């Protein structure tokens, strides 16, 4: 077989100068089968429920509100997220209680904080 100057320079098919295409380098080892063992400090952490975190078995409520300040409400006992996208009011909010609570409890907390709840409160699980 006649090699072109580029093939001769590259060492043939393997890309290693001076090595035959079927020659395996001495420093090459086959890949291990299966996952590599991890040292104890690199083991993935088991996901355990944080007893201080909100109970995600509780419903997530969503509704629209009129927000006098244009900012999301800060409600004690609730984790609240808001978006400035709403068809009826200023904000759409999602709120998850930290304890058992009803849609009426959320409406009361919002009203007490100076917000006006609008439309139905939707519950998501």
C-alpha positions in Angstrom: 0.0 0.0 0.0 1.3 3.4 -1.0 0.8 6.2 1.6 0.4 9.8 0.7 2.7 12.3 2.5 -0.2 13.3 4.8 -0.9 9.6 5.7 2.8 9.0 6.3 3.1 12.0 8.5 0.0 11.1 10.5 1.2 7.6 11.1 -1.4 5.8 9.1 -5.0 5.2 10.3 -4.2 5.4 14.0 -2.8 8.9 13.9 0.3 7.8 15.9 3.6 8.3 14.0 5.6 5.2 13.5 2.8 2.8 14.7 1.1 0.3 12.5 -2.7 0.7 12.2 -3.4 -2.5 14.2 -0.8 -1.9 16.9 -2.2 -0.9 20.3 -0.2 1.5 22.4 1.2 0.1 25.6 -0.3 2.9 27.7 -3.8 2.3 26.5 -6.1 0.2 28.7 -9.6 -1.0 27.9 -12.4 1.0 29.4 -13.8 -0.5 32.7 -17.3 -2.0 32.5 -20.0 -0.4 34.6 -19.8 2.8 36.6 -16.6 3.7 38.4 -16.7 3.5 42.2 -16.8 6.8 43.9 -14.9 7.7 47.0 -17.1 8.3 50.1 -16.7 12.1 49.8 -17.9 12.0 46.2 -21.0 9.8 46.7 -24.2 11.5 45.6 -26.2 12.7 48.5 -29.5 11.0 49.2 -32.4 13.3 48.8 -34.2 13.5 52.1 -37.1 15.7 53.1 -36.0 18.7 55.1 -38.3 18.8 58.2 -38.2 22.6 58.1 -39.1 22.9 54.5 -42.8 23.4 53.4 -44.8 20.3 53.0 -45.1 19.7 49.3 -48.1 17.4 50.0 -50.0 20.6 50.6 -51.7 22.3 47.6 -50.2 25.1 45.6 -52.8 27.8 45.1 -52.8 30.3 42.2 -54.8 33.5 41.6 -54.6 37.0 40.4 -54.3 40.0 42.6 -54.4 43.8 42.5 -51.0 44.8 44.0 -50.9 48.5 45.2 -47.1 48.5 45.1 -46.7 46.2 42.1 -44.6 43.9 44.2 -45.2 40.3 45.3 -46.8 39.9 48.7 -44.8 38.8 51.7 -47.1 36.5 53.7 -46.2 34.8 57.0 -46.8 31.1 56.7 -46.8 31.0 52.9 -44.2 30.6 50.2 -45.2 33.0 47.4 -44.1 33.4 43.8 -45.5 36.1 41.4 -45.5 37.0 37.8 -46.5 40.4 36.3 -48.8 38.6 33.8 -52.5 38.8 34.6 -55.7 39.4 32.7 -57.7 40.7 35.7 -55.2 42.3 38.0 -51.6 43.3 38.4 -50.0 40.0 39.3 -50.5 36.3 39.1 -49.3 34.6 42.3 -48.7 31.1 43.4 -48.7 30.4 47.1 -48.0 27.2 49.0 -48.9 27.1 52.7 -46.4 26.0 55.3 -49.3 24.4 57.2 -52.8 23.2 56.4 -54.7 26.1 54.9 -57.6 26.8 52.6 -58.2 29.1 49.7 -60.1 31.4 52.1 -57.1 31.5 54.4 -55.0 32.7 51.4 -57.6 35.3 50.5 -57.6 36.6 54.1 -53.8 36.8 54.3 -53.7 38.7 51.0 -56.4 41.1 52.1 -54.6 41.7 55.4 -51.4 42.4 53.5 -53.2 45.1 51.4 -53.7 43.1 48.2 -57.1 42.5 46.5 -57.6 38.9 45.4 -59.4 38.5 42.1 -61.2 35.6 40.5 -61.1 32.0 41.6 -58.3 30.5 43.6 -57.1 27.4 41.8 -55.6 24.5 43.7 -52.8 22.5 42.2 -51.3 19.3 43.6 
